[in-house]
Every structure is written in C-alpha cells, then in structure tokens.
Amino acid sequence: MTHPWSFPRADALPTYAFVATDAVKRQAIAAGADLIDLGLGNPDKPTPKAIVDQLHAAADVGKNHRYHPGRGLPALRAALGQWYERRYQVRFDTDADLLVTMGAKEGISHLCLAILDRGDTAVVPDPCYPIHEGAPAIAGADVVGYSVVAEVEPARAVADSLQSVRKKGGKTKLVIANYPHNPTGYVISREALADLVRVVEREGAMLLHDAAYADLDFSARFAPSIFDCGIDREAVKRFAVEVFSMSKSYNMPGWRIAFMVGNPRMVGALAHMKTYMDYGTFIPLQAAAAWALEHGDGLVDEIRGLYQSRATTLTRGLATSGWGEVPEPSGSMFVWAKIPQKLKGMSSLETTNWLIDKAHVAVSPGTGFGRGGEGFVRFALIEDPPRVEEACRRIGQALSA
Ligand SMILES: Cc1ncc(COP(=O)(O)O)c(C=O)c1O
C-alpha cells in the first residue's frame, strides 16, 4: 500500500548536480567502458602522509574517542585563528567568532536553517555550488539568483538582484558569495570583493562568503578574504561570515572539517542549532587538522601547483581536440567550458551524456549548478596529465567522427 505522505522539502529540491548523470555513467561502465570521470570535484590524491601520521597518533589516545560537544577542539580553533592572522592579518575571538563544522556543506546548510525562515529572501550566485541555492531553499526562504559571468562585475550583479527583490516589495536577508567560484573557476580581486561587501552592507543584509578554495587562487596564492579586502574588519564582522574548508587544498575531503568565522550572532546561532544536531567531528581528525593548519603551508603550495598544471593540460588538450578555445581558470579545481561549436544545439545535459556515450569521459552539466549554467559543462581536475590527455584525445576523436 502506498501511503499518502508528502515530503514538501525533499520533493522541492531538484535532482543533485552529480546524480543527474549517474545512470548514464553506470550504463557505460556496465558495458565495459574505461570511463574517465571528471564529474565530481572529489580530490583524487590521498591526504599528505604527515597529516595522516598525526591522525594515527591521536587515534591511539583513548580519551579522544569520546563525544566532543561544543564549538570544536580548542587547538583547532586556535590554529585557524593563527591561520587567519598569518594570511590576512585579522584576529578573531576563537571562542565567540569561530566554529568548527562537519564540512562546509554542513555548516552552510545548518547556518541557513538557523538564520532563515519562510518569507525571507536569499540572493545566491547562478551558477552556484548546489548547496548555495539548496540551503536557503531547505530553510524555506525564497531564492533569487545573481548571474556569475565573466563580463559583469560581481558587485553589479549582486546589486541588480537586490534591486529586483526590492522592486517586488521584498527585502533580502542573506547574500551568498563564493570566490574562487565553483563551477566557473573565476577569482575576485580585493577591490572587487570590497565592492561586493559594500553593496551587501548598504542593503542591510547578512553576507555568507564561501572561501572553500581560498588556497587555490593561481594568481594571488591566497584568494582575498572578506575580512581582508580593505574594509574595516570590525565593520565586516557586524554582518558577515566566511567559510573555509580543509577538503580541497589539504586533500582532506572525507575528513569533513571546515569552519564558520565572523559575526558572533550568526556563528552563535549555528552553534546553538548544532548542540541539538551533532557532537562534533571525531577528536583525532580535529587534532590532525590543527597540525595541518599550523604546518601545512608547503603541502598546500604543492596541491595548488598540481591543479594549476592540470588546468593547463586540459585547456591545451581541449583546444587541440577541436573543442575550441577554453579559458584557463584563475583558480579552483575546475575548468568551465562553453559547449563547442560542433555540438551546437545540444543542451549542457545532452552534451554531458554525449561525452559519456561517445568519448567515455564524464563531466558535470552546467545546469546542475543552476539555470545560468546552460551552455557550459564543468571538468573537475581530478586526474593526472596522462589521463587528462587521454580524455582530450577521446573527445577529439568523438568530435571528428
Ligand atoms: C564552493 C564549495 N564550497 C564547499 C564545498 C564542500 O566543502 P566541504 O567538503 O567542506 O563540505 C565545495 C565542494 O565542492 C565547494 O565547491
């Protein structure tokens, strides 16, 4: 018997970006294809051994196996405080302004549940990392996109969306920004980030900046922080928080460790929600993460170099495959590629399925990141150059067939 249940929140969410092509991938693999999967941005290299050694040592200590309620291991919060001080010359109260989360995704989701409600409006990037649209929607808020395209200054795009909300009689409560940006790989200058922060401040909205790729800015080494963009930090702290994650630049995606830093009321609301929801990340993972933040700058430099060289290999390979010119990203671990002339007329999902079927190369459809992603696909840089070259060779063959 089928129960007449309704699940409005779950049912309202579109299929997750990476699930949309799973069935086609499975079919190709079942038929014997050696699929080169550049879909999910899941770092392929193991966590550096020096960090894993710290985990082993901490896991051998029995008292580390207990629950750890609260805002995160004090040593880890202190390490992140020093990380911000070293890079961005900004000091935080590591008790009030800072919280360890179980990954950025968890932190963003629960922050939105903590601070948004039905009737609120959130303005988010389009295209975006899916949780930027999903978290406010799950919290019941109305979500309005602002366009992330190379030709429009980010502050202008945000201002236009804020104005469109106002014109309809609404008021934006939260703006989400993300630089370096997933899926496009666009980076932002300090000045342009300051302009964006000012636009949000003038609106009287809160700001959430997702800096998960802060280490992966190929031009500046460290991408700008909202707390170091030339605006008084205390003023920014009055309405904004920033997220940083260990997942990408330390090759620690499975560890689920990230941070929410900034406005103590926003951080406090999230901490309060989390007292009901979890008991924090396993202590040995947090202890090893603290060591990584203190000692890992050299490891991060290597990982940044790896993604940059893969980006060069891929964009060159696509150019010679007949795909056409694809701009090399200035940051992140992605290449955002316009659908090639030869596949004109295909949607981004059709192009993705075509690539899996004809070239045995998987990418993510641009529309998996929002309507603004139509006309593009995203390649994740999660294979070494020989495999990337092989992917481009196969794409070239498929395009010329
Ligand atoms: C912009 C952005 N934020 C956050 C995340 C996820 O971070 P975490 O692994 O800490 O949840 C990703 C992962 O792809 C991302 O692209």
The ligand as an SDF file (V2000), in Angstrom:
LIG
                    3D

 16 16  0  0  0  0  0  0  0  0999 V2000
   32.2620   26.2290   -3.1690 C   0  0  0  0  0  0  0  0  0  0  0  0
   32.2990   24.9790   -2.3570 C   0  0  0  0  0  0  0  0  0  0  0  0
   32.0530   25.0520   -1.0460 N   0  0  0  0  0  0  0  0  0  0  0  0
   32.0940   23.9600   -0.2770 C   0  0  0  0  0  0  0  0  0  0  0  0
   32.3690   22.7190   -0.8220 C   0  0  0  0  0  0  0  0  0  0  0  0
   32.3460   21.4990    0.0500 C   0  0  0  0  0  0  0  0  0  0  0  0
   33.2000   21.6190    1.0970 O   0  0  0  0  0  0  0  0  0  0  0  0
   33.1630   20.5330    2.2580 P   0  0  0  0  0  0  0  0  0  0  0  0
   33.8290   19.3090    1.7320 O   0  0  0  0  0  0  0  0  0  0  0  0
   33.9230   21.1790    3.3560 O   0  0  0  0  0  0  0  0  0  0  0  0
   31.7400   20.2850    2.6070 O   0  0  0  0  0  0  0  0  0  0  0  0
   32.6070   22.5890   -2.1720 C   0  0  0  0  0  0  0  0  0  0  0  0
   32.8730   21.2560   -2.7560 C   0  0  0  0  0  0  0  0  0  0  0  0
   32.9570   21.0310   -3.9290 O   0  0  0  0  0  0  0  0  0  0  0  0
   32.5760   23.7410   -2.9660 C   0  0  0  0  0  0  0  0  0  0  0  0
   32.7950   23.6890   -4.2700 O   0  0  0  0  0  0  0  0  0  0  0  0
  1  2  1  0
  2  3  1  0
  2 15  2  0
  3  4  2  0
  4  5  1  0
  5  6  1  0
  5 12  2  0
  6  7  1  0
  7  8  1  0
  8  9  2  0
  8 10  1  0
  8 11  1  0
 12 13  1  0
 12 15  1  0
 13 14  2  0
 15 16  1  0
M  END
$$$$
